[in-house]
């Protein structure tokens, strides 16, 4: 029947009893599948990570300024990666950096949840936050 109609016989479900086959134009079928996959990929939510950098001796005004930016990012649905960068001998102030990041996480607790607690990676102490309610 497929040859008479110049179409292809395609096995849809080989494990069924009896196996399920369909008479379709196979090239058109592949094209439509590719098109669906492309459309699903375009509609997928893209995760954006915004970075906020602190020094171990960050002052209150700078901290508040960066906190406001973090709130905007989280309300926009973006993840926030806050880190304290230690230069030279400032690595001696690891505790200050950790206290700063924990304070940052505490101030944002109504907007964000902590994905990763502060941990030292080389010269950076990193904290990852993601929004509680996704709005995109």
Residue pairs with C-beta under 8 A, 6 or more apart in sequence:
1 9
1 23
2 8
2 9
2 23
5 23
7 23
7 24
7 25
7 26
8 23
8 24
8 25
8 26
9 21
9 22
9 23
10 21
10 22
10 23
10 24
10 26
10 29
11 19
11 20
11 21
12 20
12 21
12 22
13 19
13 20
45 134
45 136
47 78
47 79
48 77
48 78
48 79
49 78
49 79
49 80
49 81
50 69
50 70
50 73
50 78
50 79
50 80
50 81
51 80
51 81
51 82
51 83
52 66
52 69
52 70
52 80
52 81
52 82
52 83
53 82
53 83
53 84
53 85
54 62
54 63
54 66
54 82
54 83
54 84
54 85
54 97
54 100
54 101
54 104
55 84
55 85
55 87
55 90
56 84
56 86
56 90
56 93
56 94
56 96
56 97
56 100
57 90
57 93
57 96
58 66
58 84
58 100
63 100
63 103
63 104
66 82
67 104
67 107
67 108
70 80
70 82
70 104
70 108
70 112
70 129
71 108
71 111
73 79
73 80
74 80
74 108
74 111
74 112
74 129
74 131
75 111
75 131
75 135
76 135
76 136
77 131
77 134
77 135
77 136
78 131
79 115
79 128
79 129
79 130
79 131
80 108
80 112
80 128
80 129
80 130
81 126
81 127
81 128
81 129
82 101
82 104
82 126
82 127
82 129
83 101
83 124
83 125
83 126
83 127
84 97
84 98
84 100
84 101
84 124
84 125
85 123
85 124
86 93
86 94
86 97
86 123
86 124
86 125
87 123
91 123
94 120
94 125
97 118
97 125
98 118
98 125
101 118
101 125
101 127
102 118
104 127
105 112
105 114
105 127
105 129
108 129
110 132
111 131
111 132
112 129
112 130
112 131
112 132
113 129
113 130
113 132
114 127
114 128
114 129
115 128
115 129
115 130
116 126
116 127
116 128
117 127
118 125
118 126
118 127
119 125
119 126
